[in-house]
Amino acid sequence: MCFLVFALVRPRFRVHAKTDSLNSYERAKLLLSQFGDSPVDYFKINEDNFFFFSDADEAFISYRIANGYAIVLEEPVCAEEDKLPVLREFDSHCKKNGLENRILPGR
């Protein structure tokens, strides 16, 4: 029964990601050129990632979905003062879409 539910839900995420992927990729690449300053930024625009853009389109978060969790690669790509509001928006996005998210302590 769980596999059936998984098989029905998973394509929904992939179709959504592929329909807007080129536009999202270009937007993410532009923001990365403006605000990117991390050594792992290159991995944030992989084609198998999902992108969450803030309401103002001045920031994005790159993430994947695994076992009902949104797994985020590092911090949001945006101006330093916008990071906390973007994380709050992403938290609401996850709750709305039934995704769990937890903040793991840094090492």
PAZA-345408 format. One record per residue (C-alpha): residue number from 1; residue in one letter; x, y, z. Coordinates in nm, 2 decimals. Layout:
<NUM A <X Y Z>>
...
end
This chain:
<1 M <0.00 0.00 0.00>>
<2 C <0.29 0.24 0.09>>
<3 F <0.45 0.17 -0.25>>
<4 L <0.13 0.25 -0.43>>
<5 V <0.10 0.59 -0.25>>
<6 F <0.47 0.66 -0.32>>
<7 A <0.43 0.57 -0.69>>
<8 L <0.13 0.81 -0.72>>
<9 V <0.29 1.10 -0.53>>
<10 R <0.64 1.10 -0.67>>
<11 P <0.55 1.17 -1.04>>
<12 R <0.37 1.49 -0.92>>
<13 F <0.69 1.63 -0.79>>
<14 R <0.89 1.54 -1.10>>
<15 V <0.64 1.68 -1.35>>
<16 H <0.62 2.01 -1.16>>
<17 A <1.00 2.03 -1.15>>
<18 K <1.05 1.96 -1.52>>
<19 T <0.78 2.20 -1.65>>
<20 D <0.95 2.51 -1.50>>
<21 S <1.31 2.37 -1.49>>
<22 L <1.46 2.58 -1.76>>
<23 N <1.32 2.91 -1.63>>
<24 S <1.40 2.81 -1.27>>
<25 Y <1.75 2.71 -1.37>>
<26 E <1.82 3.04 -1.54>>
<27 R <1.67 3.24 -1.24>>
<28 A <1.88 3.04 -1.00>>
<29 K <2.20 3.08 -1.21>>
<30 L <2.14 3.46 -1.21>>
<31 L <2.09 3.48 -0.84>>
<32 L <2.40 3.26 -0.79>>
<33 S <2.61 3.50 -0.99>>
<34 Q <2.49 3.79 -0.78>>
<35 F <2.50 3.64 -0.43>>
<36 G <2.69 3.31 -0.45>>
<37 D <3.00 3.30 -0.23>>
<38 S <3.02 2.94 -0.11>>
<39 P <3.24 2.66 -0.25>>
<40 V <2.94 2.43 -0.28>>
<41 D <2.73 2.68 -0.48>>
<42 Y <2.81 2.48 -0.80>>
<43 F <2.61 2.19 -0.67>>
<44 K <2.30 2.40 -0.60>>
<45 I <2.21 2.43 -0.96>>
<46 N <2.22 2.06 -1.05>>
<47 E <1.93 1.96 -1.27>>
<48 D <1.80 1.70 -1.03>>
<49 N <1.74 1.96 -0.75>>
<50 F <1.43 2.15 -0.68>>
<51 F <1.44 2.53 -0.64>>
<52 F <1.23 2.73 -0.40>>
<53 F <1.22 3.10 -0.48>>
<54 S <1.12 3.36 -0.23>>
<55 D <0.81 3.57 -0.30>>
<56 A <1.03 3.86 -0.41>>
<57 D <1.24 3.63 -0.64>>
<58 E <1.55 3.78 -0.47>>
<59 A <1.65 3.45 -0.32>>
<60 F <1.64 3.07 -0.37>>
<61 I <1.70 2.75 -0.19>>
<62 S <1.81 2.44 -0.36>>
<63 Y <1.67 2.11 -0.22>>
<64 R <1.59 1.75 -0.28>>
<65 I <1.31 1.54 -0.15>>
<66 A <1.39 1.21 0.03>>
<67 N <1.15 1.00 0.24>>
<68 G <0.92 1.30 0.29>>
<69 Y <1.20 1.53 0.40>>
<70 A <1.32 1.84 0.22>>
<71 I <1.70 1.82 0.22>>
<72 V <1.86 2.16 0.17>>
<73 L <2.21 2.22 0.05>>
<74 E <2.36 2.48 0.27>>
<75 E <2.21 2.83 0.31>>
<76 P <1.98 3.02 0.09>>
<77 V <2.14 3.21 -0.20>>
<78 C <2.05 3.58 -0.13>>
<79 A <2.17 3.89 0.05>>
<80 E <2.28 3.82 0.41>>
<81 E <1.99 4.02 0.57>>
<82 D <1.73 3.82 0.37>>
<83 K <1.84 3.47 0.48>>
<84 L <1.62 3.44 0.79>>
<85 P <1.29 3.55 0.61>>
<86 V <1.37 3.32 0.32>>
<87 L <1.41 3.03 0.56>>
<88 R <1.08 3.11 0.72>>
<89 E <0.91 3.11 0.38>>
<90 F <1.07 2.78 0.30>>
<91 D <0.94 2.63 0.62>>
<92 S <0.59 2.74 0.53>>
<93 H <0.63 2.59 0.18>>
<94 C <0.74 2.26 0.33>>
<95 K <0.45 2.25 0.57>>
<96 K <0.20 2.34 0.29>>
<97 N <0.34 2.05 0.08>>
<98 G <0.35 1.80 0.36>>
<99 L <0.73 1.78 0.38>>
<100 E <0.92 1.74 0.71>>
<101 N <1.21 1.96 0.77>>
<102 R <1.46 1.97 1.06>>
<103 I <1.75 2.20 1.12>>
<104 L <2.06 1.99 1.19>>
<105 P <2.33 2.15 1.39>>
<106 G <2.65 2.24 1.20>>
<107 R <2.97 2.06 1.26>>
end
